[in-house]
Amino acid sequence: MLFALTVGTCPSCSEQRAVGPTMAAASEYFAAFERFERWAVRSISSDVRLQGQLALRETLFAPLRHNRTVAWADVHWEPGQDLAYRKPIPDEQLPLVPIEAPSLGRVLVATCEACKQDAKSSDCVVIERPAKQRPARVRMAFCKVAPEPQVSAPKPKSPRAKKSPEARAQK
């Protein structure tokens, strides 16, 4: 896969050096982010909003419920209108770097330790696309989750054939 990197005018050289590893860490999550962002925009634009905040929250974050790699997400639209899935970390703790993603265009990406769910997760990446000319700002934190340990259970024994009454009588 080829990725186009557009750094623009970064205020520091360290930020420029951070783009390569940040892009590499985030690239596997771009498709999932894009799918959720489309879902979020459809959800906040639908009639579900009329059913109340709880119904909108359930609809909005339904695709994330069983996704173990999503540590948190939040969606912000219109002033004062935002919902969060789990607890996002504050903006000031996110060292966001602007990058040009192939399918997403300009996004902000950060790698961080603060969003780890537990000792089993690592390599956390936050992806944000600001609202600007979009209906909503969407942020998601993805963390690689350690695979579940494989337990090898012993083979079940085949059931014993019951002996006929004649066979038992011969003993």
N, C-alpha and C positions, 0 to 999 in steps of 0.2 A: 504494500500500500504506500502511496506517495502522499506526503502531507506538505502543504504550503505553509511556511511560517512567515507571518508578517508581524514584525515587532513594532513598527512605528517609531515614535520618539520615546524611548524609555528613559526615565530620569537617571538610572544608574546602570553601570556595567553589570553588577550582580543580578539585576533584573533581567538583562539580556541573556546572561548565562543560564538563568532559571527556565527560560522558555523551552529549550530542547528537552530536558528531563520532564518538565511539566506536561508538555505535549505528549510525550511518550506514555506517561502515566495515565493521562486522561483519554487517550485515543480509543481505548477499548470501551469507554462508556458513552461516547458521542451518540451512538444509535439509540441507546436506552434513554438518554436525556432528550433527544429529539422526539421520540415516541411519547414520553411523558409530557413534554411541553405542548405537543399538539393536543393531547388528551385534556390537559389543564385549560387550555384556551377554549376548547369546545365546552368543557364543564362550566366554566365561569360565564360563558355566553348563553348557556341553555336555560330552560325553564326551571331547572333544579334550584337555581338561586331563589326562586319565588317560594320554595318550600321551606326555607330557613337555613341557618348556618350549619346545623347538624347534618341535614340532608346533603348540602353542598360538600361538606367535609368528607362524608362517607363516599360520595360519588367521585370527588376529586382525587382522593388518595387510594381508592379501591385497587388500582393496578400495582400499588407498592406493598400491599399488605403481606404478601408471601415472598417478596423479593428480599432475600437475606443480604444482598450487597448494598442496599440503600440504607444508609445510616440515618438520614433525615432529609427533608425537603420542605421548601416553603414557596408559596405563590402569593404575589402582591399585585393587586390591580386597583385602580382608583384610590384616592387618598383614604386611608383608614380601613381598607378592605384587604385583609391578608389572612391566610390560613397556613398552619404549619403541621407537618407530619413528624412526630417526635420533636425533640427540642433542638432547633438549629443553634449553631454557635454564633456569637456576635460578629458583626462585620469587621470590627477592629482586630479580631484574632485571625482573620483570613488574609494571608499575603497574596491577594489576587493579582494575577499576571494576565494582561490582554494577549490573546492569541487568535490567529485566524484558522479556524477549523474547516476542513474540506466541505462538510455537509451543513455546518451550522453558521458559517461566517464568523464574525467577530464575537468571541465569548471571553469571559473572565474565568480563569482556572487557578486553583490553589491546591497544593498538596499540604496536608496538615496531620498533626498528631491528635489534635483536640477532639476529633469526631469519632475516634475509635470507640466501638461499642463495648468491647471487652478485650481480654488478652488474646483472644483467638483471631481478631481482625488486624489487618495491617494495610499499608499503602492506601491511605484515604485520599480521595480527590474530590474537591468541590468544583462544580461547574455552574456558572451563572450566566444568564443572558439578560441584560438589563432591558427594561420595557421600551424606552425611547419610542420607536415607531411600531411597537408590538402591543398587543392588548394587556400583557402581564409580564412582570419580572418573575422568572422561575429560577430557583437555586436547588441543587441536589448534591448531597454528599454520598459518594460511593466508597465502600471499603471492601477490599478483598477479604473473604472469609475463609479461614482455614477449613479444609475439607473435613467432613465428619470421619472419625476413625472407622475403619472397616473392621467389623467384628466377624470373625470366621466361626460360625457355629458348627458343632460336630454334625455329621450326617445323621439324620434320624434313622433309627433301626426299623427294619421292616417288621410289621406285626407278625407275631408267630401264628402259624396255622393252628387252629384248635384241633386237638386230637379227637378222633371219634371215640365213642364209648367202648368199642371193641379194642382199640389200641390201648386205651387206659387199663382195660381189664387184663391185658397180656402182661403187664408189668408186675 
